[in-house]
């Protein structure tokens, strides 16, 4: 079995698996490597992987898929934006390299007879290995102060990106546990066998709760409850009860006291009124405070000013920039507290930066697999692939996150693997 597994390995799959594993880290625990050094090494590794993908592609069989056409149009559009604006060269290069990477990765998957990446990922990142990996994180968080502090900062990858990276392993656990050759637990652990997925992902749930990583926790809840619902209402209820019990107990016993999960929830009317009085983005310069203002201010506060950035983002759109946008790195919202923040919604970010034309290409790209599954699938009476929900989950996260999908490869490489796997199967 081991020999057969290693025979399936090649340089491309090894690079992919290593890239997937290290993509969450910009600081390596228990080493003296600087953030800059790790960043440069990762960029070099990423470029080597890209060159390797290009060298292995059969250009005579480059897919004529709709996806490839849209990606090429996006690349041309990015290049045209830069030539017109002549600014932020490094940012445009990063975006264009990302598009090239997605195109090469996608065509490499589409040229294969089976999903090399998903099958290998499920064999290497087994549920039991994932469980032990994140269990060690819990151990070091409790007994090593430096490790705990590094975790608070997302190991240099910022907290938002790191928690999304963690959530990808929950997808892998559920893909593994729903595979044909399911991973079994010893029979004496009867309770764990009935809730094997919860058992395997429980360290991730605990860590997300301890560090108040709410986006990652939302993704986890979506994945766990979705797959549980496919086994019936009773299983859904039991798993939900166990899941929320884990979160409740972990929150009470959390050793991380400065990042509570339910921070900013208990706000008084006076606090909300005081915040609303200075929130010119949501309420304008002169307004009379009302109950509806209380609600919007409460949502804005507990969502870490995401509502402000979304409202502010829409207000930057006008007749001059509607078609072609305002360009990369030109859209920041000045918050009521004086700070600046990106729009925390990748769809609105694309609309403001690339305009209606770029936004149209972006939407066509993202929703193409859904067209294949939910329009064409009906004619063939096929089952909905599990990977489609992973794509849905990432797109929902994009509603509250600024850097995702075509903008941040390290946090959404699993999205693109599942995306092209859906297209490959439908071909």
N, C-alpha and C positions, 0 to 999 in steps of 0.2 A: 504493500500500500504506500509506504514511504517512498519507495523507488519510483512508483507510478506518479506520485505527486511531484517529485523533483524533475521528472521527465517533462512535465507540463510547464515548468518554469523556463523563461527566457529572459533576456536582458530587459525587454519592455515591461514584462510583468513584475520583475524585481524592482525596477525603477518606480513603477506605479505604486506598489505596496509600500515601499520606503517613503515615497513622497506623501502618500496618504497618512502614514503614521506620524511623520515629523511636521506636517503642515500646520499643526496647532501650536507649535512651539517656536518662539524667537529667543527664549532664554532656556538653556539646558540645565535642569536641576543638578546640584552638586558638582558643577564645573565652574571654571572661571572665564568661560567664553563670553565675550561681550555681545550685546544686542547687535551691533554693527557687523561683527564677525559672523554670527549665526545667520543674519539676514543675507550677507553676501554669499555664504556657502549655499544657502537655500536657493538663491537666484541662479547660481551656477548649476546646481543640481537640476533645477527646473528647466534651464536652457538645454542641458545635456539630454534630458528626457524628451524635450521638444524636437531636438535634432535627431534623436533616435527614432521617434515616431515618424518624422519626415523620411528618414532613410529606409524605413520598413514599409512605407506606403507603396501600393501599386498604383501609380498615377494613371495607368491605362484603365483602371477600374474605379477611378474616383467617382463617388456616388453622384448621380444626377438628382439626388433627393432635393426636395423643396428647401430643406434645412440648409444644405450646402449653399444654395443660391442666396438665401437670406443672410447667411454669415459673410459671404463675399460682398454683398451689398452693404452690410454694416461696416466691414473693413474699409471699403471705398468711401463710405460716408464719414467715418472717423478721420481718414486721411484728408478728405475735402474740408472738414471742419478745421483741422490744424493748418492747412495751407491758407485758408481764409483768415484765421485768427492770429496765427504766428505767435502762439503763447503756450507756456507749460509743456514744452517738448517731452520731458520725461514722463509726464502723465499720459500724454497721447501715445507714446511708445508702449507704456505699460498696458493701456487699454487695447491697442492693436495686437500686441503679442498675445494677450488673453484670447482675442477672437481667433487668431491663428492657431493657438493651442486647442481651443474647442473644436475647430474645423478638423485638425489633424487627428485628435483623439476620437472624434465622432466617426470619421471615415475609416480609421483603423478598426473600430468596433464593428462598423457596418460591413467591412470586408471579411470579417471572421464568420465562421460557421456557427460558433456559439460564443456566449459571453465569457471571454477569458478573465475579465476583471472581476465580475461578480462571483463567479465560481471559485476563483482563487482567493478572493477576499473572504468568502465564507469558510474556506478550508484553513486559511492562515489565521484569521481573526475569529476563532471559534468562540462560542458563547462563554465557555468556561475560562478561556484565556482573557477575554474582555472583563469578566467578573474579577479575576485575580489581579489584573492590571489596575483597575480602578479601586480595588480593595487596598492595594498598596498606597494609592493616593490618600485614602482615608487614614491609613497608619501614619504616613509622613506628615499629613496635615495636623494630626493630634500631637505628635511627638517631636516635630521639627519646625521651629518658628520661622526659619528662613524659607522653607518649602511653603508654608502657609501664606507668607507674605507674597511669594512669587505667584501663588495660585490666585490671590486677590487681584493681581495685575494681569491675569490671563497668560502668565509666562511670556510677557512681552508682546503678545498677540492681541492685546486689549480684551477686555472681559466679554464683549459681545461676540467677537469672532471665535474666542476659545470655547464658549458654551455651545455654539453651533457646531463646532468641530466635535465636541463631546457627544452631542446628540446624534451624530452620524453613526456612532457605535450602537445606539439603540436600534436604529434601522437594521444594522447588520445582525443583531441578536434576533430580531423578529423574522428577518429573511432566513436565517439559519434554522430557527425553531419551526418554520413553516416549510422547510425543504423536505424532499422525499426521505433522505436518510437523516432523520432527525437525531439531534444529539440527546442522549438519554442520561438521566440522573440515576444514581443507585437507588434500588427499590426501597431501601429503608427510609429514604427521604420522601415519604408519600406526599406530605404537604407541599414540598418543593416541586414534585413532579406535576402536581395539579396546577401550580402557578410557576412553572419553570422560567417563563420569560421575565416575570417580576423578580424572581430570585436572581437571575443573571444581571439584570439592569439596576438592582437595588443600590449598589454602591454609587452609580451615576446619579440616581435620584437623590441620595443622601448628600452628595457633594454639591449638586445644584441647589439644594435647599439650604445647606450650611452657608454657602457664599452668596445667597440671594440672587442667583442667576435666573431671573424670571423668564427670559425668552427661551432659554434652554429647557426650563421646566414646562413651559407651554408646549414646546415641540414634543417633549417626552410624553406628556399627557395625551396629546393628539394621537401619537403613534400607538401607545399602549391601549388606549380605549378603542381606537379604530379596529385594531387587529382582534381585540377581545370581543367586540360586537359581532364579528363574523362567526363566532362560536355560540351565539345565542345570548338572549337577554340575561339569563341567570349567570353565565360566565362573565358578562359585562359588569353586572352588579357586584359579584364577588371580587373581581380584579380591581374595580373602582374602589371598593371598600378597603382592600389591602393597600392599594396605592396611596390613597389619601391618609391612611393610618401611618404609613411610612413617612410621608411628608410631615404630618402633624408631630410625630414623635421626634423626627430628626430636627425639626425647627425648635422644639423645646430643649433638646440635648445639644444643640449646636455649640461647638467651642469657639466659633467665629462670631463674636458679639457685635462687631462694628458693621456688618453687612446683613442685617435682618431681612428675611424674606418679605415680611409685611411692613417694610419701612414706608413712611409717609401715608399710611392708611388712616391713622387716627388723627385727623385734622379737625380743629374746631371751626365753627362758623366765622369767628373773628380772624383766624389764620387765613381762611379762604378769602374773606373779604379784603384783607390786607394785600394778599397776593394778586387778587383780581384788580385792585385799584391801580397797580403798576403794570398790569399785563395789557399793553397797548396793542399787541399783535392780535389777541383774541377779541378785545372789547373796544378798541379805539381809544382816542385821547379823552373823550368825555362820555361817560355812560352812567346810567343809574343802576346800581347793583340790584340784582334780582335772584330768585331761586334758580333760574336756569343758568345764570352766571356761576352760581355755586357748583352746579353739576359739571359744567365745562372746566372750571378751574380745578375741581377735584380730579377729573380725568387727566387733565394736563399734568398735574402734580405727581400723581401716582405712576404716570407713564414717562416720567423724567423729561418733561417738556416736548414730547413727541407731537402733541396736538398743536403747539405753537409753531413747530417747524413745518407741519403739513399746511396749516392755514397760511403761514408766511410764504411758503413755496408757491401756493396757488396765486397769491397776490403779486408775485414777481412776473407772472405771465401776462404779456400784453400783445398788441398787434405787431409790434416790431420783432419780437422773439418767438412768436407762436409757431411758425413753420420750422425754423432752424435752431431754436433754442439759444442758450446763453453761453454754451461751451463748458468744458470740464473745469472744475475748480472755481467757477465764477458764481455759484449759488450757495450762499451761506446766510442763515437767518439770524438777525440780531435779536437775542432773547430779552425778556423784560428785566433780567438781572444784569444785563450789560454784556453777556457773553455771546459768542457766535457758535452756531451749530449747523451741521449738515441736515438736510431734509431726511428724516428717518422714515423714508418710504421709497424703496428703490424704483417703483413705477413712476411716482411723481418726480423723483430725481432725474430719471431718464427724460421725462417730458420737459422739464425745465432746462436741462443741459443740452439735449439733442433736438428739442422741438417736436412738433407733431409728426414730421417725417420719420425721425429716428425712433420715436415712440411707436409708430405703426409697425416698423420693422421688428422692433423688440417684442411687441405683442404677437405678431405673426410667428416669430421664432419660438416663443414660449408655449404657445397653445397648439402648435402643430401636432404633438403626440396625442393631445386630447381629441383632436379631430380624427386621428387615425383610430383611436380606441372607441370613442363614443359615437362616431358617425359611421365609419366603415365597419366597425366590429359588429354592429347590429345586423348587418347583411350576412355576416358569417356565423353569427350566434356563438361567439367566443367569450371566454371568461375574461373579466377585467384583470389585467396583470397587477401584481402587488406593487410593482415599481411606480405605477401611476400615482399612488398615494404619496410616495416619497416626493415626487415632483410637486404635488399639491401642497404638501407640508412646507417645502422650501419656498414656494410662492407666497404662502400665507405669512411666513416669516419675513419675506420681502416687504410686506405692508408696514412693518415696524423697524426695518433695518436699512441703513443707507448703502452698504457695500455687499452686494450679493449677486448671484447668478452670472451675469457677464462681467461683473466688476471685481470679484474676489474669488480667484480660483481655489485658494487654500481652504476656504470654508464651504465650498459647494462642489467639489470634484465628484462626490457621490451622486449629486443631482444630475450631472452631465452623463455619467456612466449609465444611470437608470434611464435617462432621457433617450439616449441613443440605443439602449437595449430594447426599449419599447418599439422604436422605429425598425430595428433589425428584425424583430419578431414579426412585425406586420408586413415585412418584405418577403 
